[in-house]
Amino acid sequence: MDNEKYTYRPFNRVFWAIIVLLTVFYVVLAFALRNCSLSVKKIIMLIFSGCLVVYYFIYKYRLSRDKEYDEMYYSKVGGFTWWYELPLHLCNINMFLVPLGILTNNRYIQGFAFFIGPVGAMMAILMPSDPFNNTSIFKERMRGYYITHFLITYNCIFMAVLGIYEPQYADILPIVLVGIGLAFLIFLFNMYLRKTKIAIKANYFYTVEPEENMVLQFFNRYIPIPFLYLIPVFILFVPYMYLVTFIYKLLTGNQ
C-alpha cells in the first residue's frame, strides 16, 4: 500500500479523489434532506458531529500507539502525551463548536465554525507536518488525520448548505472578536502548560509560535510577539468573510 499510487500530497490525485468523493457525498445528502424540516437537519448534523468526535478520539488513541509517529514527532518532548493531542487547534475545535452552536442556536459560534473552521482545517490539509505527508493514505495515522480534517471542513460548510446557519454581514465583527478572545484564552492555556512543564511545547491555535505554518511565519517575522502575530490574520478574515457572505447571498437570492 506504500507505492506511489496511494501516496498523499497536497493537490495530487489522491487529494483530488478525496475532494470529489466527499463533495458527491454531501451533495447527495443535501439533495436527500432538501424537503426535511430544519429540526431534522439539525439532528442529522448533531449525529454527524457526534460520530466525528468519537472517531477523532479513536484515531488519537491509535496514534498514541504509533511508534513511527512517536519517533518522528514526539521524540523531542519525551514521547507521546495526551496534553499535546487535545482538540484545541483552529481546525479540530470546530468538532465541538458546530454541535455547540446548533444546540445553543448561537449565531456567532455557528459563524466562527462556518467561516474559520474550514480555513483552519484546510491549512492542516494543505500544509501537513512530515508524519502526515508524502506517504500512503492507507496508513492508519494518515486515514485518521485526513478523514478528521476533511470532515471538519465539509461539516462546517454544510451548516450553511442546510440553512442551519445563514451568513449575515452583521455577524462578521462579533465573530472576529469571538475568534480573538478564544485565541487569547487558548494562549493562556498554552502558557500554563508550558510554565508548569505539563507540556513544554504546547502550541494550540499556534498562539505561541508559528511552527511550520508559512502564513504565520510571515506575520511572526514582522510581529515577533506570541499571540499578537495572530491579530493580522483575524483582520484578514474580515474581507474574506464579507466575500463569502456576498457569494452566499448571491447564490441563495437573499440580498
N, C-alpha and C positions, 0 to 999 in steps of 0.2 A: 504493500500500500504506500510505500515511500517513494515510488517513482514520480517523475516529473508531471505526469498527467493529473495527479491528485494534489500537487503542491500548491499551497495557498500563498499568494502575494497580492497586495492591493492592485486592483484593476486587471488581474489576469483572468483567464477563462473560468477558473473556479469561483472567483469573486463575482463575476457577472452571472454565472449559473445560479448562485445563491440569491442574487438580486431578482432574477427572473422568476425563480420558483416561489419566493416569498411574495413578490408582487402579484403573481397569478393567484396565490392562495388568498391573500387579503382582498383582492378584487372580487373573487368568487364569494368570499364570506360577506363582503359588503352587499353584494347583489342578493344573497340569500336572506340578509337581515333587513332589506330595504323597506319592507312593509311592517316590520316589528315596531312595537312601542318603544319609547325612549327607556322605559324601565327595563325591558328585556335586553336592550342593547347594553345598558349599564351592567346588568347581571353577567352578560357574556364577557364584558371587559374585566369584571372582577374575577371571574373564573380564570380567564387567560392570565391575569396578573398573579393570582394565587399559584397557578401551575408554574409560572415563570420563577417565582420566589422559591418554590420547593426545588425546582430543577437547579437553580443557582446554588443552593446550599449542598445539593448532592454533588454538583460539579466541583465546588470548593473542597468538599470532603475528599473526593477522588484526587484533586490537585494536591492536597496535603500529603498524599501517599506517592506522589510522582517524584522519584529520586532524581531524575534528569532535570526536572524543573527546579528542584531544591538546589541542585548544584549550580545551575545557570543563574538563578535569581536570588536565592536566599543565603548562599554561602557567605556573602559579605556581612550579614547581620546575625549569623549564628544559627541559621536554619529556619524552617517554616514556623510561623506563628499566626494564629487567627487574628491577632491585633493588626496585622497587615492586610487582612482579607475582609474587613468589614465593608458592607455595601454603602460607602460614603463618598464614592467618586462621582464626578459630574454625570457619568453615564448610569451606573447601577443604582444610584439613589432614587432614580425615577421608577424603579420597580415598585417602590413604596409610595412615591408621590402620586402616581397615576391612580391607584385604588384609594389613597387618602383623599385626593381631590374629588373623586367621584362620590365617595361616601359622605364627605362633608359639603359637597356641592360648592367648593371654594374655587372661584374662577382664577385666582392668582396662582394657586397651587397647580390647577389644571393647565394654566397658561405657561407656567415655568416648565412643566413636563413637555408640553406640546412644542414650544419654541426652542428650549435649550436642551432638553433630553436627547433629541436626535443628533444635535451638534456634538454633544459630549460622547455619545455612543459611536458616531461616525469618526470622530477623532481617534478613538481607540481602535476602530476597524482599519482606518487608513494609515495610522502611524503606530502599528503594534510594536511592542518590545520584542527582543530577539526570541524568547521562548515561544512566541505566538506568530512567528513569521517564517516564510521560506521552508516550510515543512508540510507533511501530509495533512490534509484537512481531516483525515480519519483518525489521527492521533487523538486520544481521549481529551487532553487539555485543549487541543485545537477545536474540537467539536464543542466543548463546553464554553470556551471563550467566545466563539463566533455565533453560536446559537443564542447565547445570552445577549450579546450586543446587538445583533441584528433584530432580535425580537423586541428589545427595548426600543430601538429606532421605530419599528413599524407600529408597536403598541401606542407610543406617544402620538404618532401621526393619526392613528386610527380613531382616536377620540374625536378628532375634528371630522373625519370621514363619516362617522356615525352620528354626528350632530350633538355629541355629548358636550363638547367644547366648541364654541363659535368665537374665533378671534375678533377682538374689538380694539380699535386704536386706543381707547381709554384704559385698556389693560396694560399697555406697554410699560409705562413708567413704574407703576406698582410692582410689576413682575421683575423689572431690573433691580428695584430696591430689595425685593424679596431675595433675589439671587445674591446681591452683595451682602445682605445680612446673613444669609445661610453660609456663604463662603467664609465670613468672619467667624461665625460660631465654629465652623469646622477647622479654621486656622487655630483657634484657641484650643480645640481638642487635640490637634496635631502637636501643639507646643506642650500640652500637658503630657502626652505620650512620650515625647522626646525628653522633657525635663526629668520625668520620673524613671526614664530608661525602660519603660514598658515596651516601647517600640522606637528605637533611636532614629529611625529613618522614616517615621510616619509622615505621609505627604498627601493625605486625602485632598481632593479638589485641586491638587498642585498648588496649594497656597503657600508652601514654604520654599519650594524650588521647582523650576520648570522641567527638570529631568530631560527626557528626550523629545519633548514637545517643541517643534520648531517655532510655532506661533508664540508660545510663552517665552521661549528663549529670546526671541526678538524684543519683546517688551521688557524682559528682565535685563537686557543689555542697557536699556535707557533708564529703567527704574529698578535698580538692583536692591529692592527692599521687599522682603517677604510680604505676601498678601497684596501690597499696594500695586505690584506689577500686573495684578489681575484687573484692576479698575478700568484700564483702557479696553480690555476685552469686553467687559459688560457694556461700556459705552458703544462699542462697535455692534453689539447686539441690537441696539435701537433701530438703525436703518434697516437691518436685516428683518427685524420683527415688523416694521412698517411695510416692507416689501411683501413679506409672507401674508400679512393681513390684507393688503391690497389685492394680491392674487387670489386669496380665498374668497374675498367679497366679489371679485370679478367672476370667478368660476361658479359661485352659488347665486349670482344675481342679487346679492344683498348689499347694495351700495349705500 
